[in-house]
Amino acid sequence: MMADRVKVPAAFWLGVDRLNLRRSELLRKAGLPLQAGQENTHLDTAQFFALWRGLDALGGTDVGLHLSQSLDGAVMPPSFMAGYHARDLHDALQRVARFKRLCAPEQLDITLTADACILSPTWPYGKGEAPRSLTDATMGSLLALARAGTGRNVRPLRLELQRGPSAAISTFFRCPIGWNAERDRLILTRSDLLLPFETYNRELLDLLDRALSSDIGRQEKSGTLVDRVRWLLRRNLTAGRPELRSIARELALSERSLQRRLSEEGQSFQSLLSGTRHALAREYLEESALDIIEVASLLGYDEQGSFYRAFQKWEGCTPSEWRIGHSRRTA
């Protein structure tokens, strides 16, 4: 299972330096020790969020966008570097989504509709809303990748951000923007996914693929198949109910092979899905700021009633009753 360990990319610190911000002051604002600013230091998601919130406090309203604009493809993290040398925009986004987990337990959800491609970054271990600067930097980097790779002035169909209005964001994205939205989403025109990349480099891409895939392989082989499926379920649940097909695809297995191998380990896909939802439900219900309907949504339930029935089967009581009982035990 992917651990809650975030390796802060060197590109982050380079961007901080280029914005003339002092690392020691940033770490103080974040409430982190000086050791957190050393190369190859790993943070958990809470600490990583604190680092970006410190950047918010130190650098101002649009510091995340400014940081992403201070960098170019040559100094981006390996996940983005692979994207810059992809065949086309669709290939680039798929590679970024695949390799992002090398740097952090982060997921870039890609949803295709008839006319659009919807990009949504999520943090499975994150508590609450992601820092504004982190989201701005992520969205800005994705659009910069599209524009630099294609050599065209790619304009999104729409941008939705949980943050408030910003003139700098409006100027950079040049598209309709929904401020104070329920979630962060960058929506591209689906036909733009076919635009070829001027920076396509097959030989370099092969080298990056081998290196990055090797790293992912070492991480994924650190646990059993059951552990890897549990991690993927945790990571994918907030985007809806994960299907056997999609999990098998991410593991490069056929559905039948995945079912057979899980059976050999004494498990089934449905039992793992139910068990993961159960564990997450208990975690989420401990957070008093989350409404029951929000917990149901985070667990991939389309209807609150379905969550209630499942939880009563697991615990023998309703989610509300469990939350009250739990509070008494921990008081």
Secondary structure by P-SEA (a helix, b strand, c coil): cccccccccaaaaaaaaaacccaaaaaaaaccccccccccccccaaaaaaaaaaaaacccccaaaaaaaacccccccaaaaaaaacccaaaaaaaaaaaccccccccbbbbbcccbbbbbbbbccccccccaaaaaaaaaaaaaaaaaaacccccccbbbbcccccaaaaaaacccccccccbbbbbccccccccccccccaaaaaaaaaaaaaaaaaaaacccaaaaaaaaaaaccccccccaaaaaaaacccaaaaaaaaaaacccaaaaaaaaaaaaaaaaaacccccaaaaaaaaccccaaaaaaaaaaaccccaaaaaaaaaaaac
